[in-house]
Every structure is written in structure tokens, then in C-alpha cells.
Amino acid sequence: MRTRRAWCIGISLALLSLHAAGAPEGSAPSGVFKGTWAGPSVRKLPGPGPAPGESLEHYFANLKTGPRTPARKHVLVLGGARKFQHDSIPTAMASVYAWGEATGAWDAELRTDFTLVADRGGVPMNAGFQPKGLRDFDAVVIASADGEWELAPDQKRALLDFVRAGKGLVVMHAGIDANHQWRDYLDMIGAEQVGHPYNTVEHPIRSFTLLNEGPDAAPTRQLPRRFGKQDELYTLRNWTRSDIDVLLRIDDTTVEDVGDDAPPDRDLPVAWIKTYGTGRVFASTLGHTREAYKDPDIARMYATAIEWALGLVDGPVVPHARPARR
């Protein structure tokens, strides 16, 4: 046992010694581990290589390469929940990526941090897509990133300015339950979540009957005038019909009285569009579950909403009064 231990220690020390010595920078490996070829005598980078003292980051940032075609839009997907970690967040984020690939309309950058929410970027990239900030994107999708994001003041200003200047914003489910202490965020997205009283501990997911008020709007034109979905849907405050164009709402005749946990007029939006400056905003309370993003109706709604937010499909924002009951 002592001999085996000494042998193991000796091998470990030898490996540490080799690791510390290392191979000269830019040289090929000193030995062959598998196969018969040790690789090139010198490892080369594309182009002439860094100048003496030049960092690799600076070198690649200024390396002139051929353009990538066709050019796509760029969408930043934020899934960093700070309150309740919905298990649907990975599915939602992956779905945005997949929809972009399927349509060829956009590339998605998936992040669970907020470092790219900053007024940076916008310079040519020569070695792939390496974003520095919001100037590198055409739209932001908030994939149930709830809670207080605790952005710095300059980050908050950057996001508001991004949308206000004509970019897109799509808010999925619990993105409406975010930044309750940041009034400008609530004004931008159009409403604030205050509960889901129709969903209970006994019935966390239940069936709702929805009414389509936007049969001509791009995100909802494929949906019936009246249809059912299972989900966890919110009640809202800090919104008015003069500010948002309601596309879907809960049929209030099909839900029970929950007292002051719901607004007295029982006007319960589920999806809407609005403008913020010259930017386009879509938001929906649908999407609590992973299954929601596999539902063709919901997937098409959100995918088309992203296209609309990017300006790839037309559709005016027309706030309107609540339709009279038939």
C-alpha cells in the first residue's frame, strides 16, 4: 500500500511539473497521445497573428474577415429569474432560438444575467457574433425573468432608450411580474401582475376560456374568436385600454367571483400590444408551463409577436374599448 501511494504521488508530481513547464506559446504539442501525427510545428491563428503585446480580444475585434450572409436580426433573450424560477424558462428560451432558426429571421442570444442590458456595442464584428450591449440587438425577449433585476441606473436608461428608439420588446408570462419598484418598466410593458387568484394550490393550472379581440392583429389572427387554454393567468393593475391594444382577454363570464383579488369590472387582458416611443411591445400572461411553448397556438403567437416586434410583419396598434357582451 505504501509503495502504491508513493507511486501515485510521484506520478502526480510529474504531471504537475509538466503542467507548470507547459509547451512554448504557439508551438505544437511535444508528443503524440493518439494517432501518429503530432500536429503542425506551429499553431497559427487566422490572419497575420497578434502584434507584439496585442491581446487576442483586440486582434479578433479588428480582424477583417468575409461577411456572413444572409444577415439576420439579433434577439436578446433574458431568462434570469430573481423571484420564482419557472421550470418553463429553459423551454421558452430554447423555443425563441428554435423559432428563429426555423424561420431564418433571427439569431437568439440566450442569457440568464443582465450584463448585456447596457448602452454598448454597435460596432462591426469580425469573428462571429460577440455582443457587448443592446446596440448589437434588434429586440429583447423577457422569458419569465421575474423579480427585481436590480439594474444600475445607466442599465435601466439603456433598456428604456433601446425600446423607445424603435426596437422591439416581447414579454412572456412572468416578465409581467418583474421590476415592481421600477415604474418606467411597468409603463413600458403596459401592465403589472398582482396575482393569479383563479389558479389555486389545488388547481395550479386550470382551463380558461379566452376571447380574441385582435382577429386582425399579426400575433393573434390565427386564433379563434373564442377558445380554451390551460395555464396560470394573471390579474393586472397599472394599465388602461387607452394605452394598450388588448388582443386576448379572459371571458369573465366563465370565472368565479374572487372578490377584490380581481378588478371590479372583471376586465382581464391576457395578451396585448403597445408602442413605447417608436418601439413595438408585445406582452402576454400565457406561458407558465413548459407545455405552453409546445402548443402550436401559443408558439405561433409568440413567434409572430417577435416578428412583429422586429418590424418583419406589419400591424398597427389600435387601443380600443372593451367590446360589449353579445
Secondary structure, 3 states (H helix, E strand, C coil): CHHHHHHHHHHHHHHHHHHHHCCCCCECCCCCCCCCCCCCCECCCCCCCCCCCCCHHHHHHCCCCCCCCCCCEEEEEECCCCCCCCCCHHHHHHHHHHHHHHHCCEEEEEECCCCCCCCCCCCCCCCCCCCCCHHHCCEEEEECCCECCCCCHHHHHHHHHHHHCCCEEEEEHHHHHECCCCHHHHHHHCCEEEECCCCCCCCCCEEEEEEECCCCCCCCCCCCCEEEEEECCCEEECCCCCCCEEEEEECHHHCCCCHHHCCCCCCCEEEEEEEECCEEEEEECCCCCCHHHHCHHHHHHHHHHHHHHCCCCCCCCCCCCCCCCC
